Amino acid sequence: MCYVYTLISQKDKTKFYIGYTENLKRRVNEHKDSPPHSYTHRYAPWKLETYIAFSDKKLAERFELYLKSHSGRAFLKRRLVAIE
């Protein structure tokens, strides 16, 4: 399975991260241990807010790219995450 996921910063509830992985648990843990000066380190700690599983890798990659687009971010904020 392939996963597209969103993390919400617990430090600043307006900050979120969109990612793609084939191993969700490992990837979320990597965000917890991110290097200093990285985006995920700056706004840590993070909470896994949403994830969607895909059986098709290409479809997951395209959905991640869509969520990172202007219209995709609007969809994300309206339908998938509880951003304050």
BAMI-22030 format. One record per residue: residue number from 1; x, y, z of N, C-alpha, C, O in turn. Coordinates in steps of 0.05 Angstrom, whole numbers. Atoms other than C-alpha are relative to their C-alpha. Layout:
num->NUM nxx->X nyy->Y nzz->Z caxx->X cayy->Y cazz->Z cxx->X cyy->Y czz->Z oxx->X oyy->Y ozz->Z
...
REM end
This chain:
num->1 nxx->17 nyy->-24 nzz->0 caxx->0 cayy->0 cazz->0 cxx->18 cyy->25 czz->0 oxx->40 oyy->25 ozz->10
num->2 nxx->-13 nyy->-26 nzz->0 caxx->20 cayy->72 cazz->-11 cxx->-19 cyy->20 czz->14 oxx->-43 oyy->18 ozz->12
num->3 nxx->16 nyy->-18 nzz->-16 caxx->-3 cayy->129 cazz->34 cxx->7 cyy->29 czz->-6 oxx->30 oyy->36 ozz->-10
num->4 nxx->-3 nyy->-29 nzz->1 caxx->-14 cayy->203 cazz->26 cxx->-11 cyy->9 czz->27 oxx->-33 oyy->1 ozz->35
num->5 nxx->7 nyy->-7 nzz->-27 caxx->-16 cayy->236 cazz->94 cxx->3 cyy->30 czz->5 oxx->18 oyy->43 ozz->-9
num->6 nxx->-3 nyy->-28 nzz->-9 caxx->-23 cayy->303 cazz->129 cxx->7 cyy->-1 czz->30 oxx->-5 oyy->-16 ozz->45
num->7 nxx->-7 nyy->-4 nzz->-28 caxx->9 cayy->324 cazz->194 cxx->-8 cyy->29 czz->7 oxx->-6 oyy->47 ozz->-10
num->8 nxx->7 nyy->-26 nzz->-10 caxx->-15 cayy->383 cazz->235 cxx->19 cyy->7 czz->23 oxx->24 oyy->-10 ozz->41
num->9 nxx->-18 nyy->-9 nzz->-21 caxx->34 cayy->423 cazz->278 cxx->-15 cyy->4 czz->25 oxx->-36 oyy->18 ozz->25
num->10 nxx->12 nyy->-5 nzz->-26 caxx->17 cayy->422 cazz->351 cxx->9 cyy->27 czz->12 oxx->-3 oyy->38 ozz->30
num->11 nxx->-11 nyy->-26 nzz->-9 caxx->59 cayy->485 cazz->360 cxx->-16 cyy->23 czz->-13 oxx->-22 oyy->43 ozz->0
num->12 nxx->15 nyy->-20 nzz->15 caxx->22 cayy->525 cazz->306 cxx->-21 cyy->-14 czz->-17 oxx->-14 oyy->-26 ozz->-37
num->13 nxx->22 nyy->15 nzz->12 caxx->-45 cayy->496 cazz->286 cxx->-6 cyy->8 czz->-29 oxx->-22 oyy->-6 ozz->-43
num->14 nxx->4 nyy->-8 nzz->28 caxx->-43 cayy->533 cazz->219 cxx->20 cyy->-13 czz->-19 oxx->18 oyy->-10 ozz->-43
num->15 nxx->-21 nyy->13 nzz->16 caxx->18 cayy->494 cazz->195 cxx->-6 cyy->-29 czz->-4 oxx->-13 oyy->-43 ozz->15
num->16 nxx->4 nyy->29 nzz->5 caxx->11 cayy->427 cazz->161 cxx->20 cyy->-9 czz->-21 oxx->33 oyy->7 ozz->-34
num->17 nxx->-19 nyy->13 nzz->18 caxx->53 cayy->379 cazz->121 cxx->-14 cyy->-21 czz->-15 oxx->-30 oyy->-36 ozz->-4
num->18 nxx->12 nyy->20 nzz->17 caxx->32 cayy->336 cazz->63 cxx->23 cyy->-18 czz->-10 oxx->43 oyy->-8 ozz->-19
num->19 nxx->-21 nyy->19 nzz->8 caxx->72 cayy->273 cazz->47 cxx->-11 cyy->-25 czz->-13 oxx->-35 oyy->-30 ozz->-13
num->20 nxx->5 nyy->25 nzz->13 caxx->74 cayy->207 cazz->11 cxx->20 cyy->-21 czz->10 oxx->43 oyy->-14 ozz->13
num->21 nxx->-18 nyy->21 nzz->-9 caxx->103 cayy->141 cazz->35 cxx->-12 cyy->-27 czz->-5 oxx->-36 oyy->-30 ozz->-9
num->22 nxx->9 nyy->28 nzz->2 caxx->100 cayy->66 cazz->29 cxx->1 cyy->-12 czz->28 oxx->-9 oyy->-35 ozz->32
num->23 nxx->-1 nyy->10 nzz->-27 caxx->113 cayy->58 cazz->104 cxx->-8 cyy->23 czz->19 oxx->9 oyy->39 ozz->27
num->24 nxx->11 nyy->-23 nzz->-15 caxx->69 cayy->106 cazz->144 cxx->12 cyy->3 czz->28 oxx->21 oyy->25 ozz->35
num->25 nxx->-11 nyy->-2 nzz->-27 caxx->93 cayy->89 cazz->214 cxx->29 cyy->9 czz->1 oxx->36 oyy->26 ozz->17
num->26 nxx->-28 nyy->-8 nzz->1 caxx->166 cayy->95 cazz->196 cxx->3 cyy->29 czz->-7 oxx->19 oyy->44 ozz->4
num->27 nxx->-2 nyy->-28 nzz->9 caxx->156 cayy->161 cazz->160 cxx->-9 cyy->20 czz->21 oxx->4 oyy->41 ozz->24
num->28 nxx->9 nyy->-18 nzz->-21 caxx->117 cayy->193 cazz->216 cxx->22 cyy->2 czz->22 oxx->27 oyy->24 ozz->32
num->29 nxx->-22 nyy->0 nzz->-19 caxx->173 cayy->173 cazz->264 cxx->24 cyy->16 czz->-10 oxx->37 oyy->29 ozz->6
num->30 nxx->-22 nyy->-16 nzz->11 caxx->224 cayy->204 cazz->217 cxx->-5 cyy->29 czz->3 oxx->13 oyy->45 ozz->8
num->31 nxx->7 nyy->-28 nzz->-4 caxx->187 cayy->270 cazz->222 cxx->6 cyy->8 czz->28 oxx->14 oyy->31 ozz->33
num->32 nxx->-5 nyy->-6 nzz->-28 caxx->194 cayy->266 cazz->297 cxx->30 cyy->5 czz->5 oxx->38 oyy->20 ozz->23
num->33 nxx->-30 nyy->-2 nzz->-3 caxx->270 cayy->259 cazz->289 cxx->12 cyy->17 czz->-22 oxx->36 oyy->13 ozz->-28
num->34 nxx->-11 nyy->-16 nzz->23 caxx->278 cayy->310 cazz->233 cxx->23 cyy->18 czz->9 oxx->24 oyy->27 ozz->32
num->35 nxx->-24 nyy->-17 nzz->-7 caxx->343 cayy->350 cazz->230 cxx->-8 cyy->29 czz->6 oxx->-28 oyy->39 ozz->-4
num->36 nxx->5 nyy->-28 nzz->-6 caxx->346 cayy->420 cazz->258 cxx->-1 cyy->16 czz->-26 oxx->12 oyy->9 ozz->-46
num->37 nxx->4 nyy->-18 nzz->23 caxx->327 cayy->476 cazz->209 cxx->-17 cyy->-11 czz->-22 oxx->-21 oyy->2 ozz->-43
num->38 nxx->18 nyy->10 nzz->20 caxx->280 cayy->431 cazz->171 cxx->-28 cyy->10 czz->7 oxx->-34 oyy->18 ozz->30
num->39 nxx->27 nyy->-9 nzz->-5 caxx->207 cayy->450 cazz->163 cxx->-14 cyy->-15 czz->22 oxx->-27 oyy->-4 ozz->40
num->40 nxx->14 nyy->16 nzz->-21 caxx->182 cayy->392 cazz->205 cxx->12 cyy->4 czz->27 oxx->-2 oyy->1 ozz->47
num->41 nxx->-12 nyy->-5 nzz->-26 caxx->232 cayy->406 cazz->260 cxx->-9 cyy->27 czz->12 oxx->-15 oyy->29 ozz->36
num->42 nxx->8 nyy->-27 nzz->-8 caxx->213 cayy->480 cazz->263 cxx->-27 cyy->1 czz->13 oxx->-31 oyy->16 ozz->32
num->43 nxx->27 nyy->-1 nzz->-10 caxx->140 cayy->466 cazz->276 cxx->-8 cyy->-25 czz->16 oxx->-32 oyy->-29 ozz->21
num->44 nxx->5 nyy->24 nzz->-17 caxx->146 cayy->401 cazz->317 cxx->-10 cyy->9 czz->27 oxx->-4 oyy->31 ozz->36
num->45 nxx->8 nyy->27 nzz->7 caxx->112 cayy->366 cazz->350 cxx->-23 cyy->0 czz->-20 oxx->-38 oyy->19 ozz->-23
num->46 nxx->20 nyy->3 nzz->20 caxx->66 cayy->340 cazz->296 cxx->-20 cyy->-22 czz->8 oxx->-14 oyy->-40 ozz->24
num->47 nxx->21 nyy->20 nzz->-4 caxx->1 cayy->300 cazz->298 cxx->-9 cyy->-10 czz->-27 oxx->-15 oyy->6 ozz->-45
num->48 nxx->11 nyy->11 nzz->25 caxx->-20 cayy->253 cazz->243 cxx->-30 cyy->6 czz->-1 oxx->-45 oyy->-3 ozz->16
num->49 nxx->28 nyy->-9 nzz->2 caxx->-86 cayy->283 cazz->220 cxx->-16 cyy->-17 czz->-19 oxx->-38 oyy->-26 ozz->-12
num->50 nxx->15 nyy->14 nzz->21 caxx->-106 cayy->246 cazz->157 cxx->20 cyy->-18 czz->-15 oxx->42 oyy->-10 ozz->-20
num->51 nxx->-15 nyy->15 nzz->19 caxx->-80 cayy->189 cazz->115 cxx->-20 cyy->-16 czz->-18 oxx->-41 oyy->-24 ozz->-9
num->52 nxx->16 nyy->14 nzz->20 caxx->-108 cayy->156 cazz->53 cxx->18 cyy->-21 czz->-13 oxx->40 oyy->-15 ozz->-22
num->53 nxx->-15 nyy->22 nzz->11 caxx->-85 cayy->88 cazz->29 cxx->-7 cyy->-5 czz->-29 oxx->-31 oyy->-4 ozz->-36
num->54 nxx->4 nyy->5 nzz->28 caxx->-76 cayy->73 cazz->-45 cxx->14 cyy->-27 czz->-7 oxx->36 oyy->-32 ozz->3
num->55 nxx->-13 nyy->24 nzz->9 caxx->-62 cayy->6 cazz->-77 cxx->18 cyy->6 czz->-25 oxx->35 oyy->-11 ozz->-32
num->56 nxx->-15 nyy->-8 nzz->24 caxx->-34 cayy->42 cazz->-139 cxx->19 cyy->23 czz->7 oxx->11 oyy->44 ozz->15
num->57 nxx->-21 nyy->-19 nzz->-7 caxx->32 cayy->79 cazz->-128 cxx->-3 cyy->26 czz->-16 oxx->-1 oyy->48 ozz->-5
num->58 nxx->3 nyy->-24 nzz->17 caxx->22 cayy->127 cazz->-187 cxx->-23 cyy->17 czz->8 oxx->-21 oyy->42 ozz->8
num->59 nxx->24 nyy->-15 nzz->-9 caxx->-47 cayy->147 cazz->-163 cxx->6 cyy->15 czz->26 oxx->-2 oyy->38 ozz->29
num->60 nxx->-7 nyy->-13 nzz->-25 caxx->-20 cayy->162 cazz->-94 cxx->19 cyy->24 czz->-5 oxx->15 oyy->45 ozz->7
num->61 nxx->-19 nyy->-22 nzz->7 caxx->37 cayy->204 cazz->-123 cxx->-15 cyy->24 czz->-12 oxx->-10 oyy->47 ozz->-5
num->62 nxx->16 nyy->-21 nzz->12 caxx->-13 cayy->243 cazz->-165 cxx->-18 cyy->15 czz->20 oxx->-21 oyy->39 ozz->19
num->63 nxx->17 nyy->-13 nzz->-20 caxx->-59 cayy->255 cazz->-106 cxx->17 cyy->18 czz->19 oxx->7 oyy->39 ozz->26
num->64 nxx->-17 nyy->-17 nzz->-17 caxx->-1 cayy->281 cazz->-64 cxx->6 cyy->26 czz->-15 oxx->4 oyy->47 ozz->-3
num->65 nxx->-5 nyy->-25 nzz->16 caxx->17 cayy->330 cazz->-120 cxx->-24 cyy->18 czz->-1 oxx->-22 oyy->42 ozz->0
num->66 nxx->24 nyy->-16 nzz->1 caxx->-55 cayy->351 cazz->-125 cxx->-4 cyy->15 czz->27 oxx->-10 oyy->39 ozz->27
num->67 nxx->4 nyy->-13 nzz->-26 caxx->-59 cayy->365 cazz->-50 cxx->20 cyy->23 czz->5 oxx->14 oyy->42 ozz->20
num->68 nxx->-20 nyy->-21 nzz->-3 caxx->4 cayy->408 cazz->-56 cxx->-6 cyy->24 czz->-19 oxx->8 oyy->44 ozz->-18
num->69 nxx->8 nyy->-22 nzz->18 caxx->-29 cayy->450 cazz->-111 cxx->-18 cyy->20 czz->14 oxx->-28 oyy->14 ozz->36
num->70 nxx->18 nyy->-21 nzz->-12 caxx->-70 cayy->513 cazz->-97 cxx->-28 cyy->-12 czz->5 oxx->-39 oyy->-9 ozz->27
num->71 nxx->27 nyy->11 nzz->-3 caxx->-137 cayy->478 cazz->-109 cxx->0 cyy->-24 czz->19 oxx->-20 oyy->-28 ozz->34
num->72 nxx->-2 nyy->23 nzz->-18 caxx->-113 cayy->416 cazz->-72 cxx->1 cyy->9 czz->29 oxx->-10 oyy->-4 ozz->47
num->73 nxx->-2 nyy->-10 nzz->-28 caxx->-95 cayy->456 cazz->-10 cxx->-27 cyy->11 czz->9 oxx->-35 oyy->7 ozz->33
num->74 nxx->27 nyy->-10 nzz->-7 caxx->-164 cayy->489 cazz->-11 cxx->-18 cyy->-24 czz->6 oxx->-33 oyy->-24 ozz->26
num->75 nxx->15 nyy->25 nzz->-6 caxx->-196 cayy->419 cazz->-15 cxx->8 cyy->-12 czz->26 oxx->-9 oyy->-20 ozz->42
num->76 nxx->-11 nyy->11 nzz->-25 caxx->-151 cayy->395 cazz->41 cxx->-11 cyy->15 czz->24 oxx->-20 oyy->2 ozz->43
num->77 nxx->9 nyy->-16 nzz->-23 caxx->-170 cayy->452 cazz->87 cxx->-31 cyy->-2 czz->4 oxx->-40 oyy->-1 ozz->27
num->78 nxx->29 nyy->3 nzz->-3 caxx->-245 cayy->444 cazz->72 cxx->-9 cyy->-28 czz->8 oxx->-28 oyy->-30 ozz->23
num->79 nxx->11 nyy->27 nzz->-2 caxx->-251 cayy->369 cazz->73 cxx->17 cyy->-20 czz->17 oxx->6 oyy->-39 ozz->28
num->80 nxx->-17 nyy->21 nzz->-12 caxx->-191 cayy->332 cazz->104 cxx->13 cyy->6 czz->26 oxx->20 oyy->-12 ozz->41
num->81 nxx->-14 nyy->-7 nzz->-26 caxx->-160 cayy->370 cazz->162 cxx->-16 cyy->21 czz->15 oxx->-31 oyy->37 ozz->4
num->82 nxx->13 nyy->-19 nzz->-18 caxx->-185 cayy->410 cazz->221 cxx->20 cyy->22 czz->7 oxx->31 oyy->22 ozz->29
num->83 nxx->-18 nyy->-22 nzz->-4 caxx->-142 cayy->472 cazz->213 cxx->-15 cyy->23 czz->12 oxx->-36 oyy->32 ozz->2
num->84 nxx->14 nyy->-21 nzz->-15 caxx->-160 cayy->527 cazz->262 cxx->6 cyy->27 czz->-12 oxx->-4 oyy->47 ozz->-3
REM end
